[in-house]
Amino acid sequence: MTRAASGSLATPVILTFNEERNIGRTLRSLAWAEEVVIVDSGSSDSTEQVARNFPNVQWVVRTFDTHAGQWSFAINSAGTHRPYVLALDADYQVPPAFVEELSNQFGPGEYAGGIAGFRYAILGRELAGSVYPAKLVLFRPELVKISQPGHTQEMDVEGPIYHFTEKLIHDDRKPLARFVSSQMEYSRLEADRLERDATKRWQDRLRRLGLMPLVAGLGAYVKSGGPLKGSASLHYAYERALFECLLALRVLNPDDTTDTRSDIKR
């Protein structure tokens, strides 16, 4: 298969909410796709104007309820015109090498889905590594199962899975106030999961003890490159520590039931 054939193999699907700083870069990396489906949660910035400048974009609006609900709707909106859905956040970019692998290695294999890792970037500067996990990003829409045990959705398919060698790029450039607001809501959802879930993962044990911010911040700094990556590595470490600090405060003070539903990343 050629690179151009990727457009008939998969439909990229993206959720957006006030993503004017990210969506242009993402859509430029999807010029190979015949159609890109965007499901927006009611953006008030210029996300729609930027997106509509790309001729392959189909724009759909739906009021946000949960990540799982929004993704289920978005995948159904993609239709069945192509065998696969490529599920992307608005701050992901798809490098040409990934598209080539999609066409030449993944396409002929008739897989149920594909898992990809990420090259993490801070304001355009790639880190040496990150704690951001590999994800199922490509799948047959009729086979995918979506759940939301914590602060975001999880996707799964039954059948043969392909593991991509090439990685996607994660580069989120949202304003600081928006980032903090999202982390407030994520920490609320994750605290709810910890209360329901009796899992014995070491990460959750440390979270219940209130010690995870120390581990997460240092671990993220070291894994992202430490002093070799300068302020970008510090930026990433503070981001990860912030989420864990908010979560720790909720776990250590469960009587604070203030509803912080806010400007969550959608």
Kinemage of the C-alpha trace (Angstrom):
@kinemage 1
@onewidth
@group {chain A} dominant
@subgroup {mainchain}
@vectorlist {calphas} color= white
{ca met a 1} P 0.000 0.000 0.000
{ca thr a 2} L 1.120 3.594 -0.621
{ca arg a 3} L 0.988 6.438 1.843
{ca ala a 4} L -2.003 7.874 -0.031
{ca ala a 5} L -3.880 4.647 0.671
{ca ser a 6} L -3.849 5.468 4.383
{ca gly a 7} L -6.641 7.962 3.760
{ca ser a 8} L -8.982 5.231 2.616
{ca leu a 9} L -7.860 2.871 5.384
{ca ala a 10} L -8.564 5.013 8.470
{ca thr a 11} L -10.671 7.993 9.534
{ca pro a 12} L -9.000 10.209 12.160
{ca val a 13} L -11.445 11.256 14.901
{ca ile a 14} L -10.688 14.110 17.333
{ca leu a 15} L -12.487 15.568 20.349
{ca thr a 16} L -12.104 19.314 20.849
{ca phe a 17} L -12.973 22.021 23.350
{ca asn a 18} L -11.156 25.370 23.061
{ca glu a 19} L -8.137 23.891 21.290
{ca glu a 20} L -7.144 26.866 19.124
{ca arg a 21} L -3.497 26.537 20.186
{ca asn a 22} L -3.304 22.864 19.201
{ca ile a 23} L -5.771 21.934 16.490
{ca gly a 24} L -3.975 23.556 13.543
{ca arg a 25} L -0.788 21.558 14.099
{ca thr a 26} L -2.773 18.348 14.487
{ca leu a 27} L -4.804 18.880 11.313
{ca arg a 28} L -1.731 19.786 9.272
{ca ser a 29} L -0.366 16.348 10.157
{ca leu a 30} L -3.579 14.762 8.830
{ca ala a 31} L -3.476 16.126 5.279
{ca trp a 32} L -3.223 12.498 4.061
{ca ala a 33} L -6.678 11.622 5.438
{ca glu a 34} L -9.678 11.747 3.111
{ca glu a 35} L -11.868 12.802 6.040
{ca val a 36} L -11.246 13.946 9.614
{ca val a 37} L -14.180 13.903 12.041
{ca ile a 38} L -14.071 16.498 14.828
{ca val a 39} L -16.617 16.329 17.646
{ca asp a 40} L -16.567 19.621 19.531
{ca ser a 41} L -18.050 20.265 22.977
{ca gly a 42} L -19.010 23.894 22.314
{ca ser a 43} L -15.723 25.760 21.907
{ca ser a 44} L -15.843 29.514 22.534
{ca asp a 45} L -12.441 30.306 21.018
{ca ser a 46} L -11.333 30.051 17.360
{ca thr a 47} L -11.094 26.245 17.265
{ca glu a 48} L -13.929 25.957 14.741
{ca gln a 49} L -12.563 28.678 12.459
{ca val a 50} L -9.127 27.050 12.398
{ca ala a 51} L -10.559 23.584 11.774
{ca arg a 52} L -12.829 24.686 8.944
{ca asn a 53} L -9.787 25.958 7.018
{ca phe a 54} L -8.936 22.299 6.350
{ca pro a 55} L -11.034 20.855 3.486
{ca asn a 56} L -11.054 17.276 4.852
{ca val a 57} L -12.678 18.241 8.189
{ca gln a 58} L -16.209 17.223 9.140
{ca trp a 59} L -17.319 19.387 12.090
{ca val a 60} L -19.872 18.033 14.593
{ca val a 61} L -21.014 19.597 17.895
{ca arg a 62} L -22.240 17.632 20.916
{ca thr a 63} L -22.655 18.702 24.537
{ca phe a 64} L -20.036 16.978 26.668
{ca asp a 65} L -21.148 14.424 29.254
{ca thr a 66} L -18.227 12.016 29.820
{ca his a 67} L -15.128 11.070 27.864
{ca ala a 68} L -16.557 7.615 27.238
{ca gly a 69} L -19.883 9.020 26.039
{ca gln a 70} L -18.237 11.604 23.815
{ca trp a 71} L -15.918 9.048 22.241
{ca ser a 72} L -18.752 6.590 21.618
{ca phe a 73} L -20.652 9.318 19.788
{ca ala a 74} L -17.554 10.441 17.861
{ca ile a 75} L -16.736 6.930 16.670
{ca asn a 76} L -20.307 6.410 15.500
{ca ser a 77} L -20.148 9.778 13.714
{ca ala a 78} L -17.171 8.524 11.714
{ca gly a 79} L -19.476 6.046 9.991
{ca thr a 80} L -18.354 2.855 8.308
{ca his a 81} L -16.815 4.295 5.145
{ca arg a 82} L -13.330 3.119 6.168
{ca pro a 83} L -12.216 0.004 8.025
{ca tyr a 84} L -10.489 1.780 10.923
{ca val a 85} L -10.816 4.784 13.237
{ca leu a 86} L -7.677 6.646 14.331
{ca ala a 87} L -8.615 8.148 17.717
{ca leu a 88} L -6.614 11.298 18.472
{ca asp a 89} L -6.512 14.022 21.084
{ca ala a 90} L -6.403 17.558 19.721
{ca asp a 91} L -2.770 17.878 20.845
{ca tyr a 92} L -1.501 14.781 18.994
{ca gln a 93} L 0.409 14.957 15.734
{ca val a 94} L 0.846 12.110 13.258
{ca pro a 95} L 4.352 12.071 11.715
{ca pro a 96} L 4.826 10.958 8.083
{ca ala a 97} L 6.746 7.863 9.231
{ca phe a 98} L 3.708 6.733 11.242
{ca val a 99} L 1.502 7.144 8.160
{ca glu a 100} L 3.935 5.054 6.119
{ca glu a 101} L 3.854 2.304 8.742
{ca leu a 102} L 0.069 2.479 8.829
{ca ser a 103} L -0.054 1.854 5.088
{ca asn a 104} L 2.752 -0.625 4.639
{ca gln a 105} L 2.842 -2.705 7.815
{ca phe a 106} L -0.469 -2.296 9.612
{ca gly a 107} L -2.803 -2.169 6.612
{ca pro a 108} L -2.018 -5.555 5.034
{ca gly a 109} L -2.280 -7.374 8.378
{ca glu a 110} L -6.044 -7.155 8.952
{ca tyr a 111} L -5.599 -6.343 12.636
{ca ala a 112} L -8.376 -5.548 15.100
{ca gly a 113} L -6.409 -2.547 16.325
{ca gly a 114} L -3.072 -0.863 16.809
{ca ile a 115} L -1.223 0.475 19.852
{ca ala a 116} L 1.165 3.427 19.585
{ca gly a 117} L 3.594 5.114 21.923
{ca phe a 118} L 4.269 8.850 22.114
{ca arg a 119} L 7.099 11.309 21.770
{ca tyr a 120} L 6.253 13.909 24.412
{ca ala a 121} L 7.005 17.562 23.728
{ca ile a 122} L 6.775 20.728 25.806
{ca leu a 123} L 6.149 23.819 23.675
{ca gly a 124} L 7.648 22.052 20.662
{ca arg a 125} L 10.733 20.674 22.424
{ca glu a 126} L 10.777 16.891 22.595
{ca leu a 127} L 11.675 15.276 25.898
{ca ala a 128} L 13.960 12.292 26.288
{ca gly a 129} L 11.024 10.279 27.628
{ca ser a 130} L 7.794 10.545 29.602
{ca val a 131} L 5.381 8.575 31.752
{ca tyr a 132} L 2.676 8.987 29.100
{ca pro a 133} L 1.552 5.430 28.270
{ca ala a 134} L 1.189 3.775 24.890
{ca lys a 135} L -2.469 3.584 23.857
{ca leu a 136} L -4.856 1.812 21.548
{ca val a 137} L -5.282 4.552 18.948
{ca leu a 138} L -6.357 2.588 15.882
{ca phe a 139} L -9.214 0.084 15.777
{ca arg a 140} L -12.140 -1.333 13.869
{ca pro a 141} L -15.100 0.731 15.159
{ca glu a 142} L -17.432 -2.272 15.326
{ca leu a 143} L -15.026 -4.075 17.680
{ca val a 144} L -14.039 -1.339 20.121
{ca lys a 145} L -15.251 -1.305 23.721
{ca ile a 146} L -15.076 1.965 25.664
{ca ser a 147} L -15.074 2.364 29.443
{ca gln a 148} L -14.157 5.114 31.899
{ca pro a 149} L -12.873 3.756 35.205
{ca gly a 150} L -11.068 6.978 36.137
{ca his a 151} L -10.486 10.449 34.740
{ca thr a 152} L -10.471 9.450 31.085
{ca gln a 153} L -11.690 6.805 28.683
{ca glu a 154} L -10.110 3.415 28.050
{ca met a 155} L -10.500 1.611 24.725
{ca asp a 156} L -10.095 -2.087 24.058
{ca val a 157} L -10.654 -4.514 21.190
{ca glu a 158} L -10.630 -8.276 20.943
{ca gly a 159} L -8.460 -9.711 18.208
{ca pro a 160} L -4.925 -9.350 16.845
{ca ile a 161} L -3.210 -6.121 17.908
{ca tyr a 162} L -0.393 -4.386 16.033
{ca his a 163} L 2.270 -2.455 17.982
{ca phe a 164} L 3.575 0.514 16.014
{ca thr a 165} L 7.303 1.126 15.875
{ca glu a 166} L 6.793 4.773 14.976
{ca lys a 167} L 5.346 7.059 17.640
{ca leu a 168} L 2.784 9.844 17.657
{ca ile a 169} L 3.733 13.266 19.036
{ca his a 170} L 2.030 14.738 22.116
{ca asp a 171} L 2.481 18.512 22.370
{ca asp a 172} L -0.179 20.307 24.434
{ca arg a 173} L 0.113 24.107 24.436
{ca lys a 174} L -3.086 25.126 26.237
{ca pro a 175} L -3.036 28.197 28.543
{ca leu a 176} L -1.925 27.589 32.129
{ca ala a 177} L -5.327 28.462 33.615
{ca arg a 178} L -7.015 25.942 31.327
{ca phe a 179} L -4.454 23.283 32.216
{ca val a 180} L -4.939 23.773 35.967
{ca ser a 181} L -8.729 23.725 35.576
{ca ser a 182} L -8.521 20.416 33.709
{ca gln a 183} L -6.274 18.909 36.367
{ca met a 184} L -8.788 19.893 39.058
{ca glu a 185} L -11.490 17.892 37.329
{ca tyr a 186} L -9.189 14.985 36.481
{ca ser a 187} L -8.126 14.719 40.114
{ca arg a 188} L -11.771 14.633 41.238
{ca leu a 189} L -12.554 11.779 38.869
{ca glu a 190} L -9.400 9.911 39.844
{ca ala a 191} L -10.196 10.306 43.548
{ca asp a 192} L -13.603 8.780 42.862
{ca arg a 193} L -11.872 5.840 41.149
{ca leu a 194} L -9.528 5.309 44.090
{ca glu a 195} L -12.470 5.230 46.460
{ca arg a 196} L -14.277 2.593 44.354
{ca asp a 197} L -11.285 0.547 43.212
{ca ala a 198} L -9.489 -1.878 45.529
{ca thr a 199} L -6.562 -2.319 43.154
{ca lys a 200} L -3.157 -2.912 44.734
{ca arg a 201} L -1.053 -1.178 42.081
{ca trp a 202} L 1.969 0.448 43.677
{ca gln a 203} L 0.983 3.829 42.219
{ca asp a 204} L -2.423 3.701 43.902
{ca arg a 205} L -0.908 2.566 47.197
{ca leu a 206} L 1.332 5.643 47.185
{ca arg a 207} L -1.634 7.839 46.237
{ca arg a 208} L -3.635 6.591 49.209
{ca leu a 209} L -0.668 7.429 51.451
{ca gly a 210} L -0.299 10.910 49.924
{ca leu a 211} L 3.264 10.221 48.746
{ca met a 212} L 2.784 10.070 44.987
{ca pro a 213} L 3.541 13.785 44.265
{ca leu a 214} L 7.144 13.309 45.425
{ca val a 215} L 7.635 10.170 43.361
{ca ala a 216} L 5.816 11.468 40.273
{ca gly a 217} L 7.640 14.783 40.128
{ca leu a 218} L 11.114 13.294 40.513
{ca gly a 219} L 10.356 10.363 38.220
{ca ala a 220} L 9.012 12.624 35.479
{ca tyr a 221} L 12.028 14.935 35.731
{ca val a 222} L 14.524 12.086 35.422
{ca lys a 223} L 12.679 10.228 32.667
{ca ser a 224} L 12.148 13.347 30.567
{ca gly a 225} L 15.861 14.126 30.456
{ca gly a 226} L 16.510 16.113 33.621
{ca pro a 227} L 19.091 18.895 33.209
{ca leu a 228} L 19.785 17.821 29.630
{ca lys a 229} L 16.328 19.095 28.617
{ca gly a 230} L 16.464 22.220 30.777
{ca ser a 231} L 13.222 24.085 31.463
{ca ala a 232} L 11.169 21.688 29.312
{ca ser a 233} L 11.959 18.824 31.688
{ca leu a 234} L 11.160 20.960 34.733
{ca his a 235} L 7.901 22.055 33.113
{ca tyr a 236} L 6.888 18.448 32.577
{ca ala a 237} L 7.841 17.422 36.115
{ca tyr a 238} L 5.767 20.247 37.606
{ca glu a 239} L 2.779 19.279 35.450
{ca arg a 240} L 2.859 15.699 36.691
{ca ala a 241} L 3.454 16.744 40.302
{ca leu a 242} L 0.571 19.231 40.154
{ca phe a 243} L -1.956 16.564 39.231
{ca glu a 244} L -0.685 14.243 41.938
{ca cys a 245} L -0.731 17.060 44.524
{ca leu a 246} L -4.360 17.853 43.741
{ca leu a 247} L -5.239 14.173 43.938
{ca ala a 248} L -3.342 13.771 47.232
{ca leu a 249} L -5.213 16.703 48.761
{ca arg a 250} L -8.507 15.096 47.808
{ca val a 251} L -7.487 11.713 49.198
{ca leu a 252} L -6.170 13.213 52.441
{ca asn a 253} L -9.249 15.425 52.844
{ca pro a 254} L -12.195 13.287 51.656
{ca asp a 255} L -14.709 15.467 53.529
{ca asp a 256} L -14.169 18.276 51.010
{ca thr a 257} L -16.998 17.484 48.603
{ca thr a 258} L -16.911 20.769 46.709
{ca asp a 259} L -17.951 20.137 43.109
{ca thr a 260} L -15.092 21.301 40.869
{ca arg a 261} L -16.541 20.326 37.498
{ca ser a 262} L -14.994 22.873 35.228
{ca asp a 263} L -13.209 23.492 31.967
{ca ile a 264} L -12.147 19.850 31.518
{ca lys a 265} L -10.166 18.931 28.425
{ca arg a 266} L -12.638 17.359 26.076
